[in-house]
Amino acid sequence: MAKAKKAKTGKASPTRRARKVTNKAAAPKPARPGGTHVDFGVHGLGKIMAAVHNAGLGDELNAHLEDSGQFVKVSRKSLTAIKNFVKKKPELSDLAETISDCDCPPDDPGCVYIPG
């Protein structure tokens, strides 16, 4: 006697559906957009640096960041606004001069030269 084949209904059995759900849940998380860089506000960075300076921990932070490539990317518009602000304030005249006439090497993280 021949066995009769069961007709396929197009639906997966509950066991098979559960197995598919488990496989989907185990998938790794996708990488975050932006990779290794993030956008960070100038005001936020300023607050952090002021707090570190006020706590007397500037040298310790520099030592901690020594091998991290201590440069940040800032939009030219923001950098120009900072430069113009510094130029207009008499109490920042020394900084304004340094910003305009710095002769630091290009890889110096302490350089404050702002081109343009």
Z-matrix of the N, CA and C atoms (Angstrom, degrees):
N
C 1 1.435
C 2 1.532 1 109.33
N 3 1.259 2 118.45 1 132.59
C 4 1.457 3 123.89 2 -177.54
C 5 1.522 4 110.39 3 -86.35
N 6 1.336 5 114.76 4 143.88
C 7 1.462 6 119.13 5 177.87
C 8 1.514 7 109.53 6 -79.32
N 9 1.280 8 115.12 7 140.27
C 10 1.459 9 119.52 8 177.28
C 11 1.528 10 108.33 9 -85.75
N 12 1.323 11 116.74 10 134.64
C 13 1.461 12 120.86 11 178.21
C 14 1.516 13 109.28 12 -79.39
N 15 1.313 14 114.80 13 139.75
C 16 1.456 15 120.89 14 178.11
C 17 1.526 16 108.32 15 -78.64
N 18 1.293 17 117.11 16 134.20
C 19 1.457 18 121.58 17 -178.78
C 20 1.524 19 109.39 18 -71.40
N 21 1.338 20 116.30 19 138.68
C 22 1.461 21 121.15 20 177.58
C 23 1.524 22 108.49 21 -80.75
N 24 1.312 23 115.94 22 132.61
C 25 1.469 24 120.35 23 -178.48
C 26 1.529 25 111.49 24 -95.94
N 27 1.323 26 117.93 25 -9.78
C 28 1.453 27 120.75 26 -178.66
C 29 1.518 28 112.87 27 92.39
N 30 1.327 29 117.48 28 -10.87
C 31 1.454 30 121.02 29 178.89
C 32 1.522 31 109.32 30 -101.14
N 33 1.328 32 115.82 31 142.29
C 34 1.456 33 120.29 32 176.26
C 35 1.518 34 109.33 33 -78.65
N 36 1.313 35 114.95 34 148.89
C 37 1.464 36 119.38 35 177.86
C 38 1.522 37 109.34 36 -65.95
N 39 1.340 38 118.94 37 158.35
C 40 1.470 39 120.67 38 178.67
C 41 1.520 40 112.91 39 -55.09
N 42 1.314 41 117.41 40 -37.09
C 43 1.469 42 120.77 41 179.91
C 44 1.521 43 110.12 42 -65.46
N 45 1.318 44 116.18 43 -43.70
C 46 1.452 45 120.34 44 -179.21
C 47 1.528 46 110.42 45 -67.14
N 48 1.338 47 118.24 46 -39.43
C 49 1.470 48 121.14 47 177.10
C 50 1.522 49 110.43 48 -62.29
N 51 1.320 50 117.45 49 -42.65
C 52 1.468 51 121.12 50 179.78
C 53 1.519 52 110.41 51 -62.31
N 54 1.323 53 117.48 52 -39.06
C 55 1.456 54 121.65 53 179.74
C 56 1.534 55 109.74 54 -64.65
N 57 1.334 56 117.49 55 -40.44
C 58 1.463 57 120.67 56 178.69
C 59 1.530 58 111.01 57 -64.82
N 60 1.319 59 117.81 58 -41.94
C 61 1.462 60 121.70 59 179.65
C 62 1.523 61 109.91 60 -63.07
N 63 1.314 62 116.97 61 -42.06
C 64 1.462 63 121.08 62 178.75
C 65 1.519 64 110.69 63 -61.51
N 66 1.322 65 116.92 64 -42.62
C 67 1.466 66 119.65 65 179.98
C 68 1.528 67 110.85 66 -64.69
N 69 1.316 68 118.34 67 -38.05
C 70 1.458 69 120.81 68 179.25
C 71 1.525 70 110.76 69 -67.11
N 72 1.313 71 117.90 70 -39.18
C 73 1.462 72 121.55 71 -178.48
C 74 1.525 73 111.49 72 -66.86
N 75 1.311 74 117.46 73 -26.97
C 76 1.459 75 121.23 74 -176.32
C 77 1.525 76 112.75 75 -85.25
N 78 1.324 77 118.44 76 -2.94
C 79 1.464 78 121.05 77 -178.37
C 80 1.530 79 109.90 78 -64.50
N 81 1.326 80 118.20 79 142.84
C 82 1.471 81 120.48 80 179.98
C 83 1.518 82 111.08 81 -69.34
N 84 1.334 83 115.23 82 155.49
C 85 1.462 84 120.78 83 178.13
C 86 1.531 85 109.09 84 -70.07
N 87 1.313 86 116.59 85 141.73
C 88 1.466 87 118.03 86 176.73
C 89 1.526 88 110.09 87 -71.18
N 90 1.311 89 116.18 88 157.34
C 91 1.468 90 120.79 89 178.44
C 92 1.518 91 109.45 90 -64.76
N 93 1.318 92 116.08 91 147.13
C 94 1.464 93 120.50 92 178.08
C 95 1.521 94 109.28 93 -70.08
N 96 1.313 95 116.34 94 143.89
C 97 1.461 96 117.64 95 177.36
C 98 1.527 97 110.66 96 -64.61
N 99 1.301 98 117.03 97 146.61
C 100 1.452 99 121.11 98 178.23
C 101 1.521 100 113.33 99 97.90
N 102 1.315 101 117.12 100 -13.00
C 103 1.458 102 119.90 101 175.40
C 104 1.511 103 113.51 102 61.89
N 105 1.328 104 116.67 103 -122.58
C 106 1.457 105 121.23 104 -171.87
C 107 1.527 106 113.88 105 -91.23
N 108 1.321 107 118.17 106 0.38
C 109 1.461 108 120.94 107 -177.64
C 110 1.523 109 110.62 108 -121.36
N 111 1.311 110 115.25 109 150.45
C 112 1.463 111 121.46 110 176.85
C 113 1.524 112 108.85 111 -131.74
N 114 1.317 113 116.40 112 157.37
C 115 1.457 114 120.88 113 172.82
C 116 1.521 115 107.67 114 -87.11
N 117 1.312 116 116.39 115 133.37
C 118 1.454 117 121.22 116 -177.21
C 119 1.513 118 107.90 117 -138.48
N 120 1.310 119 118.04 118 131.09
C 121 1.457 120 122.24 119 -174.94
C 122 1.516 121 114.05 120 -68.42
N 123 1.307 122 115.44 121 144.39
C 124 1.463 123 121.61 122 177.50
C 125 1.525 124 110.21 123 -61.88
N 126 1.338 125 116.82 124 -39.04
C 127 1.466 126 119.57 125 179.55
C 128 1.530 127 110.70 126 -63.63
N 129 1.320 128 116.94 127 -41.78
C 130 1.466 129 120.68 128 178.59
C 131 1.512 130 111.29 129 -63.21
N 132 1.317 131 116.37 130 -44.60
C 133 1.463 132 120.33 131 178.32
C 134 1.523 133 110.44 132 -63.22
N 135 1.335 134 115.96 133 -39.43
C 136 1.465 135 120.35 134 177.96
C 137 1.523 136 112.07 135 -61.77
N 138 1.336 137 116.68 136 -42.75
C 139 1.471 138 120.55 137 178.86
C 140 1.524 139 110.90 138 -62.46
N 141 1.318 140 116.14 139 -43.76
C 142 1.474 141 120.21 140 179.88
C 143 1.530 142 109.96 141 -62.22
N 144 1.326 143 116.38 142 -48.74
C 145 1.459 144 119.70 143 -176.68
C 146 1.532 145 111.37 144 -65.89
N 147 1.334 146 117.62 145 -38.30
C 148 1.469 147 120.60 146 177.79
C 149 1.526 148 110.65 147 -64.17
N 150 1.325 149 117.17 148 -42.82
C 151 1.465 150 120.60 149 179.98
C 152 1.527 151 110.89 150 -64.44
N 153 1.339 152 117.07 151 -41.78
C 154 1.470 153 120.73 152 178.60
C 155 1.527 154 109.51 153 -64.29
N 156 1.325 155 116.85 154 -43.94
C 157 1.467 156 120.91 155 179.49
C 158 1.533 157 110.86 156 -63.33
N 159 1.334 158 117.28 157 -46.26
C 160 1.467 159 121.25 158 -179.36
C 161 1.526 160 112.38 159 -63.64
N 162 1.320 161 116.76 160 -28.73
C 163 1.459 162 120.83 161 177.95
C 164 1.533 163 111.74 162 -83.31
N 165 1.336 164 116.93 163 -3.16
C 166 1.460 165 120.62 164 179.60
C 167 1.522 166 113.26 165 73.76
N 168 1.327 167 116.63 166 26.73
C 169 1.463 168 120.29 167 -175.34
C 170 1.527 169 113.23 168 -110.34
N 171 1.327 170 117.71 169 17.77
C 172 1.462 171 121.28 170 -178.41
C 173 1.512 172 113.67 171 -58.45
N 174 1.332 173 117.10 172 -46.71
C 175 1.467 174 120.33 173 -179.73
C 176 1.523 175 111.47 174 -64.98
N 177 1.330 176 115.90 175 -37.96
C 178 1.473 177 119.49 176 179.28
C 179 1.533 178 110.66 177 -66.50
N 180 1.341 179 116.84 178 -39.83
C 181 1.472 180 120.20 179 177.50
C 182 1.523 181 110.09 180 -64.31
N 183 1.321 182 117.19 181 -42.98
C 184 1.466 183 120.30 182 178.37
C 185 1.523 184 110.90 183 -59.06
N 186 1.323 185 117.46 184 -43.34
C 187 1.461 186 120.93 185 178.62
C 188 1.533 187 110.81 186 -64.22
N 189 1.324 188 115.81 187 -38.35
C 190 1.469 189 120.76 188 -179.39
C 191 1.534 190 111.32 189 -67.60
N 192 1.330 191 117.12 190 -34.02
C 193 1.464 192 121.85 191 -177.58
C 194 1.520 193 113.44 192 -93.83
N 195 1.307 194 117.32 193 4.12
C 196 1.454 195 122.40 194 -171.01
C 197 1.529 196 114.37 195 -46.47
N 198 1.308 197 118.32 196 -45.36
C 199 1.462 198 120.89 197 -174.99
C 200 1.528 199 113.74 198 -101.52
N 201 1.327 200 117.85 199 15.16
C 202 1.459 201 119.19 200 -172.97
C 203 1.527 202 114.26 201 -96.57
N 204 1.311 203 119.39 202 1.10
C 205 1.455 204 120.22 203 -176.02
C 206 1.519 205 108.13 204 68.85
N 207 1.304 206 117.08 205 80.08
C 208 1.459 207 123.49 206 -167.46
C 209 1.523 208 113.96 207 -77.99
N 210 1.304 209 118.00 208 40.36
C 211 1.448 210 120.92 209 179.50
C 212 1.513 211 110.29 210 -113.95
N 213 1.324 212 116.00 211 147.67
C 214 1.462 213 121.60 212 175.67
C 215 1.529 214 107.38 213 -124.82
N 216 1.315 215 115.51 214 152.68
C 217 1.456 216 120.44 215 175.62
C 218 1.519 217 107.90 216 -95.88
N 219 1.322 218 115.43 217 129.14
C 220 1.462 219 121.85 218 -179.39
C 221 1.522 220 106.64 219 -126.80
N 222 1.315 221 116.69 220 141.20
C 223 1.470 222 118.84 221 179.38
C 224 1.523 223 109.29 222 -63.75
N 225 1.310 224 115.67 223 146.10
C 226 1.467 225 120.44 224 -179.36
C 227 1.530 226 110.67 225 -59.64
N 228 1.328 227 116.56 226 -35.73
C 229 1.469 228 120.77 227 179.85
C 230 1.535 229 110.37 228 -62.28
N 231 1.322 230 117.36 229 -44.35
C 232 1.467 231 120.92 230 179.10
C 233 1.524 232 111.18 231 -66.22
N 234 1.318 233 115.80 232 -42.69
C 235 1.461 234 120.03 233 -179.16
C 236 1.531 235 110.96 234 -64.53
N 237 1.319 236 116.96 235 -40.32
C 238 1.462 237 121.10 236 177.42
C 239 1.525 238 110.56 237 -64.75
N 240 1.331 239 117.11 238 -39.69
C 241 1.473 240 120.84 239 178.40
C 242 1.526 241 110.54 240 -63.33
N 243 1.329 242 117.23 241 -40.69
C 244 1.468 243 121.33 242 178.00
C 245 1.529 244 109.64 243 -64.01
N 246 1.331 245 116.22 244 -46.32
C 247 1.470 246 120.90 245 -179.28
C 248 1.525 247 110.44 246 -60.45
N 249 1.329 248 117.49 247 -44.16
C 250 1.469 249 120.93 248 179.73
C 251 1.526 250 111.58 249 -65.48
N 252 1.315 251 117.20 250 -38.51
C 253 1.467 252 121.21 251 177.19
C 254 1.525 253 110.49 252 -61.45
N 255 1.325 254 115.96 253 -47.51
C 256 1.463 255 120.89 254 -178.62
C 257 1.525 256 110.72 255 -62.52
N 258 1.340 257 117.37 256 -40.95
C 259 1.468 258 121.47 257 179.84
C 260 1.531 259 112.32 258 -61.27
N 261 1.325 260 117.36 259 -34.41
C 262 1.470 261 122.22 260 -175.26
C 263 1.528 262 113.62 261 -80.63
N 264 1.323 263 118.24 262 -12.23
C 265 1.463 264 121.32 263 -175.81
C 266 1.531 265 110.64 264 -102.48
N 267 1.346 266 117.46 265 113.91
C 268 1.471 267 119.99 266 -179.20
C 269 1.526 268 112.85 267 -59.14
N 270 1.334 269 116.96 268 -33.38
C 271 1.463 270 119.29 269 -179.11
C 272 1.533 271 112.61 270 -70.18
N 273 1.337 272 116.87 271 -8.93
C 274 1.469 273 121.28 272 178.00
C 275 1.531 274 111.36 273 -112.74
N 276 1.325 275 116.53 274 22.18
C 277 1.469 276 120.00 275 -175.28
C 278 1.531 277 112.65 276 -60.84
N 279 1.339 278 117.79 277 -37.46
C 280 1.469 279 120.16 278 177.79
C 281 1.528 280 110.85 279 -63.50
N 282 1.318 281 115.62 280 -42.44
C 283 1.467 282 119.71 281 178.36
C 284 1.527 283 110.58 282 -66.08
N 285 1.333 284 117.73 283 -39.94
C 286 1.469 285 121.34 284 179.08
C 287 1.525 286 110.92 285 -60.61
N 288 1.334 287 115.87 286 -39.95
C 289 1.465 288 120.29 287 178.65
C 290 1.529 289 110.63 288 -66.21
N 291 1.318 290 116.26 289 -43.01
C 292 1.464 291 120.53 290 178.70
C 293 1.520 292 111.05 291 -63.04
N 294 1.333 293 116.17 292 -41.92
C 295 1.463 294 120.77 293 179.81
C 296 1.527 295 110.99 294 -60.47
N 297 1.323 296 116.70 295 -37.27
C 298 1.462 297 120.76 296 -176.98
C 299 1.521 298 113.77 297 -83.42
N 300 1.341 299 117.55 298 -32.26
C 301 1.466 300 120.67 299 -170.22
C 302 1.523 301 114.51 300 -121.71
N 303 1.305 302 118.45 301 25.48
C 304 1.466 303 121.02 302 -177.23
C 305 1.525 304 110.64 303 -67.03
N 306 1.342 305 116.37 304 139.62
C 307 1.464 306 120.46 305 176.57
C 308 1.533 307 111.26 306 -120.91
N 309 1.344 308 116.32 307 32.28
C 310 1.464 309 121.53 308 179.52
C 311 1.525 310 110.58 309 -70.13
N 312 1.333 311 116.53 310 155.61
C 313 1.462 312 118.38 311 171.24
C 314 1.539 313 109.37 312 -66.00
N 315 1.326 314 118.29 313 151.70
C 316 1.462 315 120.73 314 -174.87
C 317 1.528 316 114.82 315 -63.26
N 318 1.325 317 118.03 316 -18.81
C 319 1.472 318 120.08 317 -179.16
C 320 1.531 319 112.74 318 -99.17
N 321 1.326 320 118.15 319 14.28
C 322 1.465 321 122.47 320 -179.93
C 323 1.528 322 109.69 321 -83.19
N 324 1.356 323 118.50 322 113.06
C 325 1.458 324 120.12 323 -178.50
C 326 1.530 325 113.83 324 -69.56
N 327 1.338 326 117.83 325 -12.47
C 328 1.454 327 121.25 326 177.96
C 329 1.512 328 113.83 327 -90.42
N 330 1.314 329 116.92 328 -2.59
C 331 1.455 330 121.77 329 -178.16
C 332 1.521 331 111.17 330 -68.83
N 333 1.332 332 117.17 331 137.99
C 334 1.456 333 121.90 332 179.45
C 335 1.529 334 111.41 333 -117.24
N 336 1.325 335 117.67 334 14.93
C 337 1.452 336 120.86 335 179.35
C 338 1.533 337 109.68 336 -63.00
N 339 1.337 338 116.03 337 129.32
C 340 1.452 339 121.41 338 176.60
C 341 1.524 340 107.42 339 -117.92
N 342 1.321 341 117.69 340 110.54
C 343 1.465 342 119.98 341 -177.61
C 344 1.532 343 111.52 342 -69.09
N 345 1.322 344 114.73 343 156.94
C 346 1.473 345 120.15 344 171.99
C 347 1.460 346 116.03 345 91.23
